[in-house]
Amino acid sequence: MDRAERAVRKQRKKEERARRRAAREPSILVQEFWNLPNMLTLGRIVLIPLFVWLTYEADPFDSLLAAAVFAVAAITDIVDGYLARRWNLITVVGKFMDPLADKLIAMAALVMMVRLGRIAAWVVIVLLAREFIVSGLRTIAASEGMVIAAGQEGKWKTSLQLVGIISLCVHYEHWVDMGVYAAPVNFNKVGQVLVYLSGAFSVWSAVVYFRAFLSMLARRGGGGGEQKA
């Protein structure tokens, strides 16, 4: 077989492989990725660089924009979860990306608030430590076929933290007119109080998670189940 024939065969093999790749159906993970709830989750991750840029210098206007960006991210978190349940689009990709996006943008916001001197570093350390602890407990529980469900204290922690971060992003004093009440509001003070409260709920929920985890281990031989925390 001369060199020309080998080259022709090699080219035919390449073309055949290319046809097979084109005809191959995308993997299940790729199929799961392309739905609206997951796209909204990805959008929250994409917003992080914009949020960091707006909070880097953080003049009054940019601070308002940063608060708006974070609020949009928080709203999409609610919307994508609702749509995933409503349209039965709960996927493996979504289960991974949704909590990841939440933690990334919250971590970025808290770190930037510390950089700007708007919140004490210790409360951010407490909040981040709680996330690592709870994530670790949930991972271990999942490996044992158990689920530690979120309790009410965890939901309070999340709500206080989100509103607190938005207030910290606004930061400056603005006049607020609510019809029956009008006065200047120091949004940084409001944000600090809410984030400190979320820190207290974070510690509480971490303790509840740990107790549920220990209870789960004690009952592991009983067939498993769900522990609420």
DORO-274767 format. One record per atom (N, C-alpha, C): residue in three letters; z, y, x. Coordinates in steps of 0.2 Angstrom, whole numbers, padded with zeros to 4 digits, always signed. Last residue first. Layout:
N
ALAZYX/...
// end
This chain:
229
ALA+0298+0098-0170/ALA+0302+0102-0165/ALA+0300+0109-0166/LYS+0298+0081-0176/LYS+0297+0088-0177/LYS+0301+0093-0173/GLN+0290+0067-0171/GLN+0296+0071-0170/GLN+0294+0078-0172/GLU+0282+0053-0177/GLU+0282+0060-0176/GLU+0288+0063-0176/GLY+0281+0037-0170/GLY+0281+0041-0175/GLY+0281+0048-0173/GLY+0287+0020-0164/GLY+0284+0027-0163/GLY+0284+0031-0170/GLY+0293+0008-0164/GLY+0287+0009-0167/GLY+0283+0015-0167/GLY+0305+0008-0158/GLY+0305+0007-0165/GLY+0299+0008-0168/GLY+0306+0011-0144/GLY+0305+0004-0146/GLY+0304+0003-0153/ARG+0308+0025-0145/ARG+0302+0022-0143/ARG+0300+0015-0145/ARG+0320+0031-0148/ARG+0317+0027-0153/ARG+0310+0024-0151/ALA+0323+0038-0136/ALA+0328+0033-0139/ALA+0325+0029-0144/LEU+0311+0046-0135/LEU+0312+0041-0130/LEU+0317+0036-0133/MET+0314+0055-0146/MET+0308+0050-0146/MET+0309+0045-0141/SER+0326+0061-0142/SER+0326+0057-0148/SER+0320+0052-0148/LEU+0320+0068-0131/LEU+0325+0063-0130/LEU+0326+0058-0136/PHE+0311+0076-0139/PHE+0308+0072-0134/PHE+0313+0066-0132/ALA+0320+0084-0146/ALA+0316+0079-0150/ALA+0313+0074-0145/ARG+0326+0091-0136/ARG+0330+0086-0140/ARG+0326+0081-0143/PHE+0315+0098-0131/PHE+0318+0093-0127/PHE+0322+0088-0131/TYR+0312+0106-0143/TYR+0307+0101-0140/TYR+0311+0096-0136/VAL+0324+0114-0143/VAL+0323+0109-0148/VAL+0318+0104-0146/VAL+0323+0121-0131/VAL+0328+0116-0131/VAL+0327+0111-0137/ALA+0311+0128-0134/ALA+0311+0123-0128/ALA+0317+0118-0129/SER+0316+0136-0144/SER+0311+0131-0146/SER+0310+0126-0140/TRP+0325+0144-0137/TRP+0327+0140-0142/TRP+0322+0134-0144/VAL+0316+0150-0128/VAL+0322+0146-0125/VAL+0324+0141-0131/SER+0308+0157-0138/SER+0305+0153-0133/SER+0311+0148-0130/PHE+0317+0166-0144/PHE+0315+0160-0148/PHE+0311+0155-0143/ALA+0319+0174-0133/ALA+0325+0171-0136/ALA+0322+0165-0140/GLY+0306+0179-0132/GLY+0309+0175-0126/GLY+0315+0171-0128/SER+0305+0186-0143/SER+0301+0180-0142/SER+0303+0176-0137/LEU+0313+0197-0140/LEU+0315+0192-0146/LEU+0311+0186-0145/TYR+0306+0202-0130/TYR+0312+0200-0128/TYR+0315+0195-0134/VAL+0295+0206-0138/VAL+0294+0201-0133/VAL+0301+0198-0130/LEU+0301+0216-0146/LEU+0298+0210-0149/LEU+0297+0205-0144/VAL+0305+0226-0137/VAL+0310+0222-0141/VAL+0307+0216-0144/GLN+0293+0229-0131/GLN+0298+0226-0127/GLN+0303+0222-0131/GLY+0286+0235-0142/GLY+0284+0229-0139/GLY+0289+0226-0135/VAL+0294+0246-0144/VAL+0294+0241-0149/VAL+0291+0235-0147/LYS+0292+0253-0132/LYS+0299+0251-0134/LYS+0299+0245-0139/ASN+0278+0256-0133/ASN+0281+0251-0128/ASN+0288+0249-0129/PHE+0277+0264-0144/PHE+0275+0257-0145/PHE+0277+0253-0139/ASN+0286+0275-0152/ASN+0285+0273-0145/ASN+0284+0265-0145/VAL+0280+0285-0164/VAL+0283+0278-0163/VAL+0281+0277-0155/PRO+0284+0299-0174/PRO+0281+0296-0168/PRO+0284+0290-0167/ALA+0282+0297-0192/ALA+0286+0299-0186/ALA+0282+0296-0180/ALA+0284+0295-0209/ALA+0280+0297-0204/ALA+0284+0299-0198/TYR+0284+0286-0225/TYR+0288+0287-0218/TYR+0283+0289-0213/VAL+0276+0284-0235/VAL+0283+0286-0237/VAL+0287+0288-0230/GLY+0264+0284-0226/GLY+0265+0287-0233/GLY+0272+0289-0235/MET+0265+0281-0213/MET+0265+0276-0218/MET+0266+0278-0225/ASP+0260+0287-0199/ASP+0261+0289-0205/ASP+0260+0284-0210/VAL+0264+0289-0182/VAL+0263+0284-0187/VAL+0264+0287-0194/TRP+0259+0295-0167/TRP+0261+0297-0173/TRP+0259+0292-0178/HIS+0263+0286-0152/HIS+0258+0288-0157/HIS+0262+0290-0163/GLU+0266+0284-0135/GLU+0269+0286-0141/GLU+0263+0289-0146/TYR+0258+0269-0127/TYR+0260+0276-0128/TYR+0263+0278-0135/HIS+0256+0255-0130/HIS+0261+0258-0125/HIS+0263+0265-0126/VAL+0246+0245-0133/VAL+0246+0252-0135/VAL+0250+0256-0131/CYS+0252+0234-0126/CYS+0245+0236-0124/CYS+0244+0243-0127/LEU+0264+0232-0133/LEU+0264+0234-0126/LEU+0257+0237-0124/SER+0258+0228-0146/SER+0262+0235-0145/SER+0263+0237-0138/ILE+0253+0216-0142/ILE+0249+0221-0145/ILE+0252+0228-0144/ILE+0265+0209-0138/ILE+0260+0211-0133/ILE+0255+0216-0136/GLY+0271+0209-0151/GLY+0274+0212-0145/GLY+0269+0214-0140/VAL+0263+0200-0158/VAL+0263+0207-0160/VAL+0267+0211-0155/LEU+0264+0189-0150/LEU+0258+0192-0151/LEU+0258+0199-0153/GLN+0278+0186-0151/GLN+0275+0187-0144/GLN+0268+0191-0145/LEU+0280+0184-0164/LEU+0284+0189-0161/LEU+0280+0191-0154/SER+0272+0172-0166/SER+0271+0178-0170/SER+0274+0184-0166/THR+0278+0163-0157/THR+0271+0165-0156/THR+0270+0171-0159/LYS+0291+0162-0162/LYS+0290+0164-0155/LYS+0283+0167-0154/TRP+0289+0157-0174/TRP+0292+0163-0174/TRP+0291+0166-0167/LYS+0284+0144-0170/LYS+0280+0149-0174/LYS+0282+0156-0174/GLY+0296+0139-0165/GLY+0290+0140-0161/GLY+0285+0145-0164/GLU+0304+0138-0176/GLU+0306+0143-0171/GLU+0300+0144-0166/GLN+0298+0128-0184/GLN+0297+0135-0186/GLN+0299+0140-0180/GLY+0289+0117-0172/GLY+0294+0119-0177/GLY+0293+0126-0179/ALA+0275+0106-0169/ALA+0278+0112-0168/ALA+0283+0114-0174/ALA+0279+0088-0165/ALA+0276+0094-0169/ALA+0279+0100-0168/ILE+0275+0077-0154/ILE+0281+0082-0155/ILE+0278+0088-0159/VAL+0270+0061-0156/VAL+0268+0068-0157/VAL+0274+0072-0158/MET+0266+0046-0145/MET+0270+0050-0150/MET+0268+0057-0150/GLY+0261+0038-0136/GLY+0258+0037-0143/GLY+0262+0041-0148/GLU+0264+0041-0123/GLU+0268+0036-0126/GLU+0266+0035-0134/SER+0256+0052-0120/SER+0255+0046-0117/SER+0259+0040-0119/ALA+0262+0061-0129/ALA+0256+0059-0131/ALA+0254+0052-0127/ALA+0274+0064-0121/ALA+0274+0061-0128/ALA+0268+0058-0130/ILE+0268+0070-0110/ILE+0272+0063-0109/ILE+0272+0060-0116/THR+0263+0081-0116/THR+0258+0077-0113/THR+0262+0070-0112/ARG+0274+0087-0121/ARG+0269+0085-0126/ARG+0264+0080-0123/LEU+0281+0091-0109/LEU+0284+0086-0114/LEU+0279+0083-0119/GLY+0271+0100-0104/GLY+0273+0094-0100/GLY+0276+0088-0105/SER+0272+0110-0114/SER+0265+0106-0112/SER+0267+0100-0109/VAL+0285+0114-0112/VAL+0283+0111-0118/VAL+0276+0107-0117/ILE+0284+0119-0099/ILE+0289+0114-0100/ILE+0287+0110-0107/PHE+0275+0129-0099/PHE+0274+0123-0095/PHE+0278+0117-0097/GLU+0281+0138-0109/GLU+0274+0135-0110/GLU+0273+0129-0106/ARG+0292+0141-0102/ARG+0293+0138-0108/ARG+0286+0134-0110/ALA+0287+0149-0091/ALA+0291+0142-0090/ALA+0291+0138-0096/LEU+0282+0160-0098/LEU+0277+0155-0095/LEU+0281+0148-0094/LEU+0294+0165-0103/LEU+0289+0163-0108/LEU+0284+0158-0105/VAL+0301+0168-0091/VAL+0304+0163-0096/VAL+0299+0161-0101/ILE+0292+0177-0085/ILE+0294+0170-0081/ILE+0297+0165-0086/VAL+0294+0187-0093/VAL+0287+0184-0093/VAL+0288+0177-0090/VAL+0307+0191-0091/VAL+0305+0188-0097/VAL+0298+0185-0098/TRP+0306+0195-0077/TRP+0310+0189-0079/TRP+0308+0186-0086/ALA+0298+0207-0077/ALA+0295+0201-0075/ALA+0299+0195-0077/ALA+0298+0218-0091/ALA+0302+0215-0085/ALA+0299+0209-0083/ILE+0284+0229-0095/ILE+0289+0223-0097/ILE+0292+0221-0091/ARG+0277+0238-0089/ARG+0278+0239-0096/ARG+0283+0234-0099/GLY+0271+0239-0077/GLY+0278+0241-0078/GLY+0280+0242-0085/LEU+0259+0234-0075/LEU+0259+0241-0077/LEU+0266+0243-0078/ARG+0262+0221-0071/ARG+0259+0225-0066/ARG+0259+0232-0068/VAL+0267+0217-0084/VAL+0271+0217-0078/VAL+0268+0222-0073/MET+0254+0217-0091/MET+0260+0221-0093/MET+0265+0222-0088/MET+0247+0207-0084/MET+0245+0214-0083/MET+0251+0219-0086/VAL+0255+0196-0088/VAL+0254+0198-0081/VAL+0252+0205-0080/LEU+0252+0196-0102/LEU+0259+0197-0099/LEU+0259+0199-0092/ALA+0238+0194-0102/ALA+0241+0200-0105/ALA+0248+0201-0102/ALA+0237+0181-0096/ALA+0233+0187-0093/ALA+0237+0194-0095/MET+0244+0174-0105/MET+0246+0174-0098/MET+0243+0180-0095/ALA+0236+0175-0116/ALA+0243+0177-0117/ALA+0246+0178-0109/ILE+0224+0169-0112/ILE+0224+0176-0114/ILE+0231+0179-0114/LEU+0229+0156-0109/LEU+0225+0160-0104/LEU+0226+0168-0106/LYS+0234+0151-0121/LYS+0238+0152-0115/LYS+0235+0156-0110/ASP+0222+0151-0129/ASP+0229+0155-0131/ASP+0233+0156-0125/ALA+0214+0142-0122/ALA+0212+0149-0123/ALA+0218+0153-0125/LEU+0222+0130-0123/LEU+0220+0133-0116/LEU+0218+0140-0117/PRO+0222+0127-0137/PRO+0228+0129-0133/PRO+0227+0132-0126/ASP+0207+0126-0137/ASP+0211+0130-0142/ASP+0218+0132-0138/MET+0202+0115-0129/MET+0201+0122-0128/MET+0205+0127-0131/PHE+0207+0103-0134/PHE+0208+0105-0127/PHE+0208+0113-0126/LYS+0203+0103-0147/LYS+0210+0102-0146/LYS+0212+0104-0139/GLY+0189+0104-0145/GLY+0193+0110-0148/GLY+0201+0109-0147/VAL+0186+0092-0140/VAL+0185+0098-0136/VAL+0189+0104-0139/VAL+0189+0084-0150/VAL+0193+0083-0144/VAL+0192+0089-0140/THR+0189+0093-0166/THR+0186+0089-0161/THR+0191+0088-0155/ILE+0188+0096-0182/ILE+0193+0096-0177/ILE+0191+0091-0172/LEU+0180+0100-0193/LEU+0177+0100-0187/LEU+0183+0100-0181/ASN+0182+0101-0207/ASN+0183+0095-0204/ASN+0179+0094-0197/TRP+0182+0114-0213/TRP+0175+0110-0212/TRP+0176+0104-0209/ARG+0195+0117-0212/ARG+0192+0117-0219/ARG+0185+0113-0218/ARG+0199+0115-0199/ARG+0202+0111-0204/ARG+0198+0111-0210/ALA+0191+0125-0193/ALA+0190+0118-0190/ALA+0193+0113-0196/LEU+0194+0137-0200/LEU+0188+0134-0201/LEU+0187+0126-0199/TYR+0207+0138-0195/TYR+0206+0137-0202/TYR+0199+0134-0203/GLY+0205+0140-0181/GLY+0209+0134-0184/GLY+0208+0133-0191/ASP+0198+0151-0181/ASP+0195+0145-0179/ASP+0199+0139-0181/VAL+0207+0161-0187/VAL+0201+0159-0190/VAL+0198+0152-0188/ILE+0217+0162-0177/ILE+0219+0160-0184/ILE+0212+0157-0187/ASP+0210+0166-0166/ASP+0214+0160-0166/ASP+0215+0157-0172/THR+0204+0178-0171/THR+0200+0172-0170/THR+0203+0166-0169/ILE+0216+0186-0170/ILE+0213+0184-0176/ILE+0208+0178-0176/ALA+0218+0186-0156/ALA+0223+0183-0160/ALA+0220+0181-0167/ALA+0207+0193-0152/ALA+0208+0187-0150/ALA+0213+0183-0154/VAL+0209+0206-0159/VAL+0203+0202-0161/VAL+0204+0194-0159/ALA+0220+0210-0152/ALA+0221+0208-0159/ALA+0215+0204-0161/PHE+0214+0212-0139/PHE+0219+0206-0140/PHE+0220+0205-0147/VAL+0206+0222-0143/VAL+0203+0216-0140/VAL+0208+0210-0141/ALA+0216+0232-0146/ALA+0211+0230-0151/ALA+0208+0223-0149/ALA+0222+0234-0134/ALA+0226+0231-0140/ALA+0221+0229-0145/ALA+0212+0240-0127/ALA+0215+0233-0125/ALA+0219+0230-0130/LEU+0210+0252-0134/LEU+0205+0247-0134/LEU+0207+0240-0132/LEU+0222+0258-0131/LEU+0221+0256-0138/LEU+0215+0251-0138/SER+0220+0259-0117/SER+0226+0255-0120/SER+0225+0253-0127/ASP+0210+0268-0116/ASP+0209+0261-0114/ASP+0214+0256-0117/PHE+0217+0279-0121/PHE+0211+0276-0125/PHE+0210+0269-0123/PRO+0227+0281-0111/PRO+0229+0280-0118/PRO+0223+0277-0122/ASP+0223+0270-0097/ASP+0225+0277-0100/ASP+0225+0276-0107/ALA+0223+0258-0089/ALA+0227+0259-0095/ALA+0229+0266-0096/GLU+0218+0251-0078/GLU+0220+0258-0077/GLU+0225+0260-0083/TYR+0218+0238-0083/TYR+0219+0239-0076/TYR+0221+0246-0075/THR+0215+0235-0096/THR+0222+0236-0094/THR+0223+0238-0087/LEU+0201+0233-0096/LEU+0204+0239-0100/LEU+0211+0240-0098/TRP+0201+0222-0088/TRP+0197+0228-0086/TRP+0200+0234-0089/VAL+0207+0212-0096/VAL+0210+0214-0089/VAL+0207+0220-0087/PHE+0198+0212-0107/PHE+0205+0214-0108/PHE+0208+0216-0101/LEU+0186+0207-0100/LEU+0186+0213-0103/LEU+0193+0216-0104/PRO+0191+0194-0096/PRO+0189+0199-0091/PRO+0189+0206-0094/ILE+0194+0188-0110/ILE+0199+0189-0105/ILE+0197+0194-0099/LEU+0183+0185-0118/LEU+0186+0192-0119/LEU+0191+0193-0113/VAL+0181+0172-0115/VAL+0176+0177-0113/VAL+0179+0184-0113/ILE+0191+0166-0123/ILE+0191+0165-0116/ILE+0187+0171-0112/ARG+0186+0169-0136/ARG+0193+0172-0133/ARG+0193+0171-0126/GLY+0175+0162-0136/GLY+0174+0169-0136/GLY+0181+0172-0134/LEU+0179+0149-0137/LEU+0176+0151-0131/LEU+0176+0158-0130/THR+0183+0150-0151/THR+0188+0148-0145/THR+0185+0150-0138/LEU+0171+0151-0157/LEU+0176+0157-0157/LEU+0181+0156-0152/MET+0165+0139-0153/MET+0162+0145-0151/MET+0167+0151-0151/ASN+0173+0131-0161/ASN+0174+0130-0153/ASN+0171+0136-0150/PRO+0170+0135-0174/PRO+0177+0135-0172/PRO+0177+0135-0164/LEU+0155+0132-0174/LEU+0158+0139-0174/LEU+0165+0139-0172/ASN+0150+0120-0161/ASN+0151+0122-0168/ASN+0155+0128-0168/TRP+0147+0112-0148/TRP+0143+0117-0152/TRP+0144+0118-0159/PHE+0155+0102-0144/PHE+0156+0108-0142/PHE+0153+0114-0146/GLU+0151+0090-0150/GLU+0157+0093-0153/GLU+0157+0100-0150/GLN+0140+0087-0141/GLN+0139+0088-0148/GLN+0145+0092-0152/VAL+0147+0085-0129/VAL+0142+0091-0130/VAL+0141+0092-0137/LEU+0154+0074-0133/LEU+0157+0080-0131/LEU+0153+0086-0131/ILE+0144+0064-0134/ILE+0148+0066-0140/ILE+0152+0073-0139/SER+0129+0069-0126/SER+0135+0066-0126/SER+0139+0068-0132/PRO+0112+0070-0133/PRO+0118+0073-0129/PRO+0124+0069-0130/GLU+0100+0056-0131/GLU+0104+0060-0135/GLU+0110+0063-0131/ARG+0086+0056-0121/ARG+0093+0054-0122/ARG+0096+0059-0126/ALA+0073+0061-0119/ALA+0074+0057-0125/ALA+0082+0055-0126/ALA+0075+0067-0106/ALA+0073+0071-0112/ALA+0075+0068-0119/ARG+0077+0056-0099/ARG+0083+0061-0099/ARG+0081+0065-0105/ARG+0065+0050-0100/ARG+0071+0046-0102/ARG+0077+0051-0103/ARG+0057+0059-0093/ARG+0056+0057-0101/ARG+0062+0054-0104/ALA+0062+0058-0080/ALA+0062+0064-0084/ALA+0061+0063-0092/ARG+0058+0045-0077/ARG+0065+0047-0078/ARG+0066+0053-0081/GLU+0044+0047-0077/GLU+0048+0042-0082/GLU+0055+0044-0083/GLU+0043+0056-0067/GLU+0041+0058-0073/GLU+0044+0053-0079/LYS+0047+0048-0056/LYS+0051+0054-0058/LYS+0049+0056-0065/LYS+0037+0037-0057/LYS+0045+0036-0058/LYS+0049+0042-0060/ARG+0026+0045-0053/ARG+0027+0042-0060/ARG+0034+0040-0062/GLN+0029+0048-0040/GLN+0028+0053-0045/GLN+0029+0051-0052/LYS+0029+0036-0034/LYS+0035+0039-0034/LYS+0035+0045-0039/ARG+0016+0032-0036/ARG+0021+0028-0039/ARG+0027+0032-0040/VAL+0010+0042-0028/VAL+0008+0042-0035/VAL+0013+0038-0039/ALA+0015+0038-0015/ALA+0016+0045-0018/ALA+0015+0045-0026/ARG+0009+0026-0014/ARG+0016+0027-0014/ARG+0018+0033-0017/GLU-0004+0029-0013/GLU-0002+0025-0018/GLU+0006+0026-0019/ALA-0004+0037-0001/ALA-0006+0040-0007/ALA-0004+0036-0013/ARG-0001+0027+0009/ARG+0004+0033+0008/ARG+0002+0036+0001/ASP-0005+0010+0003/ASP-0006+0016+0008/ASP-0001+0022+0005/MET+0000-0006+0004/MET+0000+0000+0000/MET+0000+0006+0004/
// end
